[in-house]
Amino acid sequence: MSLLQIAEPNKSTAPHHHRYGIGIDLGTTHSLVAVVRSGQAQVIEAADANDTLLPSVVYYPQSGEPIVGHQALGYSDASAASTIASAKRFMGRSQADIKFSHPYTLTGDTAAMPAFVTAQGNISPVAVSAQILKTLIDRAKLALPEDSIEGAVITVPAYFDEAQRQATKDAASAAGINVLRLLNEPTAAAIAYGLDQKKSSLDKPQYFLIYDLGGGTFDVSVLKLTQGVFEVLATGGNSALGGDDIDRLLANWLIVQSGVLPEAVSPHDKSVLARLARDYKQQLSTQESVAIEVTVNGQPWQGLLTSTDLAAITAPVSRRTLKVCEQVLRDAAIDKEALDEVILVGGSTRMPIIQSLVAEFFATEPLCRFNPDEVVALGAAQAAHQLVNGDSDDNAMLLLDVTPLSLGLETMGGLVEVIIPRNTPIPVKKRQIFTTYQDGQTGMVIHVVQGERETVADCRTLGRFELFGIPPMKAGFARIEVTFSIDANGQLTVSAQETTTGIASQIEITPAYGLSDEQKEQLLLAGFQYAEEDKQARALIEAKIESEREVLALQSALRDFSALLDSSERQRLTQAMEVMRAAIESNDRSQIESAKAQLKPISDLFAARIMDQSIKSTMAGTKTEDWQS
């Protein structure tokens, strides 16, 4: 007789075989890997403790394996073009979008993600990130039992769009990593801190703002915590704003102080100056002033850099971060005073200038109990642990991320019909019914867009697909169900189905490149700036479309039922239709409304007679008793 092996559902059949989910913070400047062991989230250290906080730098020599981390930094002076840093800023972006300063030679189509020209050939940003991820996963494999890693939660900036998230997943796949979930960096930080705070008051909601200023990205999220459920109320940020920009501003200041024009300095020398600037910036975290000694284009300069100088130099970056904070608070519909805590994340928040700025703006001391370089990785490790082990105890936490921009599709007249509004919690699936515009229409193009404006021209195209095989019928009779679905990783899938035949088509939105930082800001801000103008424009377009449909319907009815009107009535109807066409061409909403009022009496009369005939036709040949129950 055979015996069944008994085990608890969802538990390992080998009870002593541990399963681990690791958390990876794939950062612009540094990267880190963490894991939960014995119930405690902890960073996995490198063999060389100095390399635990891994610089996100890869050097590509002429031959041999790429070199990652601190060792790669040693080649940045001699081989700047082959030493790739801050590759995250290039992920999922087209060459045309990359307007920030960098020392690299890029190649490829301007509309596609570029490649770096190195001694080993053309290397994509995805390949650079894959090398960093491979280094981290190899480190984790050495520290954990063999074959015990189930997968990883990898963090991304909250404002990464679909293309940037897809590029991150592609890099993980190339590194041989099973991605359990992509997690927004602010949410990961909230997990790390929330595990200690959520027990305080389960009945009263708590509100947190995560201020995440890293090396190359800036994110702000407002989260609401209620009975163990973290809900992201609003999120915003800039995927090309961070400590690197402060370094460049300081490097330019050094150039100007030395009496050299910035445009006369080579990209290589600017890169060297940016590293010197970073060192000076870090020294000012512990002292009020630092002595400067640099040589720019052979021109030596000595001077003093003070904290006051650095505050003035940093102002353009700090002002932009506070504007984002203000917008996110408006989106979340809460005041600064309602926040329970402000949490600092990211290495750049170590700067006393940034800490003072945040404290002054929010009128509260920000929370920075954890190492700001480690907190995101620790939170990701907690999330990975929950996903792998299915924890259901009191410490388990539900996470509700949101989609940062509205998603919709194009309708007649170039209007946008929003299906999923921005700041909707994900994962989410929403359906909406649409119909055909013309008689006999058998196909439809589904145009998916992203943005906050009322017209397609002012939003960004994500993708198009076609649905064919719609049964030919009168305009407005077909029923097309369109479904927008976003999974926990932020991956968007759009499908369309004709409900009577079941014919369906779908597309998985994986655009070739992402939004630039300027485009992201424009998409959000324009939605507010042009709200009234867009409202009026939409009202005009809708009035025109409604009137055009009425004229088309009357034309179709005249072909089939013209005998129901006498000659004078037909003439009146035809004249009113001509007036309506002229009003539509005028683009004047008041003229359209006037023409509609003139057309309505005769079109209502015509519709009533068609209805009467239909009823008589339906009842012809039946008896009264046929209609009795």
PyMOL commands that set and color helices and strands:
alter all, ss='L'
color gray80, all
select helices_A, chain A and resi 49-51+70-73+80-82+87-90+95-97+125-143+162-174+185-197+243-257+262-264+267-283+307-332+336-338+347-350+352-362+375-389+412-414+456-458+517-529+531-564+567-586+589-619+624-627
alter helices_A, ss='H'
color red, helices_A
select strands_A, chain A and resi 20-25+30-37+40-43+54-55+57-59+67-68+83-85+106-107+115-118+121-123+149-156+179-184+206-213+218-226+229-238+289-296+299-306+341-345+398-403+407-411+415-420+424-426+428-434+443-450+460-468+480-486+492-498+504-508
alter strands_A, ss='S'
color yellow, strands_A
deselect
rebuild
show_as cartoon
